[in-house]
């Protein structure tokens, strides 16, 4: 048994701490707040915070409160904003949107919302404003995840003593196995699916015929470019967490990643991760410290890059695809498509072009009918109106063609330097 290592530990208090603002709170953000207080960072204001419960005790009583998010727009108030998900409302969603438009730095709990449209809207706004969005997805940075990745790569190259990896299984232990809880857990775990097996090219689900009961034992299959299938399944467990197992041709390796827990006093309990298989090892893991390091941009570079907002948006879309696959009872093919303002504009123009073709055919039939009736009835104005339809069509088509140069005039699709990588967006068929 190896001695426990420590990932994301809390260093001594520093003298150049950041000023942090809060917009809502949840267990993940509470963990960051606790580490920030130990390091010397300052919580300058708390917006839209609960007044009772364990989370209310996390923030010091002398921290100024405000029910709205407007004070967070001022850079003098705080250097960065921590966004929590508990008690999520449309008002808080509007506040996040405004903060991104203002170009602020945000550390966002994940997932805040299971709406892929909202997530990609933020990504597009971020591209224009240059805001920094850091999703709370620290698990990919644990050394055990990198070790799993190395074993998969070694297996594909024929260099693993246990043989190639035949499948990856992920068992998500949950106490609450409701639809909302399952999809939120999948939105988190899908990031590890992408890290270990690449972007999925197909998603399939397996559940009972009863839609309400299907979530209790939901199984989701992913296939991707690594040619190693991934099976993610919900299981009942008193201690929430995730177990990842690499099934080799001649053995298995597994990582158990328990979730952090929050007691009634607002204190966190970070149980260590364990590796079993060809060896036994444990490593403690402080998720809050790791994400605060990322916020400070002082974390040492690793092989696996930290999650960008495009990664978070991708996981939300994968989670949103599951109910459709479950309802249709079939697999969903996923394709890669660039998600930018220019891509959205082109898609809109393509739809508009199809609409214009249909409207032209409808106008042709209608003008011919009106013209024939007008000639029979001797209605001169009717004949004139029916006779101008070619000019109307020509004007509409001319306007449509003129709109095609609009991206060149306004520079659509360009991003300011340092805006980050938006990534590609999965498209469903």
ABEGO torsion letter per residue (X at the ends): XBBBBBBGBBBBBBAABBBBBBBEBBAAAAAAAAAAAAAGBBBABBBGBBABEAAAAABBAABBBBABAAAAABAAABABBBBBABGBBAAAAAAAAAAAAAGBBBBBBOBABABAAAAAAAAAAAAAAGBBBBBBBAAAABAAAAAAAAAAAAAAAGABAAEBBABBBBBBBBABABAAAAAAAAAAAAAAAAAAAEBBABBBBBBBABAAAAAAABBBBBBBAAGBBBBBBBBBBABBEBBBBBBBAAEBBBBBBBBBBBBAAGBBBBBBBBBBEABBBBBBBBAAAAAAAAAAGABBBBABBBBBAAAAAAAAAAAAAAAAAAAAGBBBBBBBBBBBAAAAAAAAAAAAAAAAAAAAAAAAAAAAAAAAAAAAAGBAAAAAAAAAAAAAAAAAAAAAAAAAAAAAAAGBGBBBBGAEBAEBBBBBX
